[in-house]
C-alpha cells in the first residue's frame, strides 16, 4: 500500500516537473507584448493630453488601437490570449512591465534633454508612428 501511494505521488511530481515551459501557440513573445504595451500607453497619454471630451477621446483611441493592431497584424483574440497567459505567469508579466517602464522612462528622458527649439521643429514635421 505504501509503495502504491509513493508511486502515485512520484507520478504526480513527475507530471508537474515536466509541464511545458514554453508559451503556447498564439501568445506573443515578451518583447512583442512589451512593444505593443508601450505603444498603447503612449497613445493613451496622447489622448489624455488633448482637450477632447472623454467620449470623443475614447473613440479616437479605439481607432488608433485598431490601426496599431493592424500594423502589428494582431487580432484581438491573440491579444486577449496573450494577456491571459501573462496574467497566469506573473513573474514573466513583471519582467514585461519592467521593460515597458524602462522604455517609457528612456523616451521621457530623451524628450526632457532635447532643446526646446528642436522639440518645436519635431512637432511640426513628425508623422504619426502608425499610419
N, C-alpha and C positions, 0 to 999 in steps of 0.2 A: 504494500500500500504506500509506503514512504517513497519507494522508487518511482511509483506511478506519479505521485504528486511532484516529486523532484523533476521528472521528465516533462510534465505539463508546464511547470514554471520555467524550465530550461527552454522549451519551445516558444513560450511567450516572450521571454527575454530575447531570444534569437530573432523573433519576428520584429520586435521593436528596434533592435540594433540594425536590422537590415532594411529599415524603411528608406525610401528613396530620399536622397539629399538634394536632388536637382529640382528645378522648377518644372511644373507640368507644362505641356504644350499650350500655347495661347496666353502665357503670362510673360509680361515684359521683363527684360533684364533690369537690375537695379539702376544701371546707367541710363537706360531709356526712360524708365519711370521717373527718375530724378530730373531728367531734362524736360519732360512733359510737365512735371510739377512746377519747375522753375518758370516755364512759360505761362502756366496758369496763374501763378502768384503775381507775375509781372502784369498780366492782363487785368487781374483783379485790382491791383494797385492803380493802374491807369484809369480804370472805371471809377474807383473811389476818389480820384483826384479831379474828376470832371465835375462840372456844375449841372449835370443832368439830374432829372428826377430819378428816384430809385427804380421805378418800373422801367423807365427808358434805359437806364444803365444795365439793368438785368437783361433786357432784350439785346442790347448791344454786346454784352458779354457772351450771351448764348450764341450769337452769330460768330463772334471771334472764336469761341470754343469749337464751333463746328468747323471753321476754317483750319484751326490748329489740328484737330483730329484728321481732317482731310490731308493736311500737309504731311502728317506722320503716317498716313494710310492706316488709321487706327479706328476700328469700330467701337461703339460704346460697350459692347459685350466684353471686348478684350480689356478695356479699362476697368470695368466692374470686376472681372475675374482677377485682374492684377491687384486691385485694391484689396479684395477679399483675401487673396493669397498672402499679401504682406501684412495684413491685419492679423492673420493667423500665425505669422512669423515675426513677432515684434522686434527681435534682435536685428533682423535684416531691415525692417522698416526704420528702426532708429538710425542705422547707418545711412539709409537713403535720405532721411531728413537732415542728418548732419551734413551730407553732401549738398543738399538744397540750400541750407543755411549758409554754408561756406561760399557757394556760388553767388547767392544774393548779396552777401556781405562784400565779396570781392567786387561785384558790379557797383555797389553803392560807394565803395572806397574809390574806385576809378572815377566815378562821376563827381565825387567831392573834391578830388585833387585836380580836376581839369579847370583851366582858367574860364572865367565867365564868358568871354567873347567866343571861345571855342564851342561852349555849350549852345550859345545862341545860333551859331553857324550850323551846328549839327541839327538843331531843331528845325531849321528851315530846309535843310537838304536831306534829312533822314527819311527813308521809306519805312513803312511798317515791316516788321520782321517776317510776318506770314502774309502772303498775298494770295 
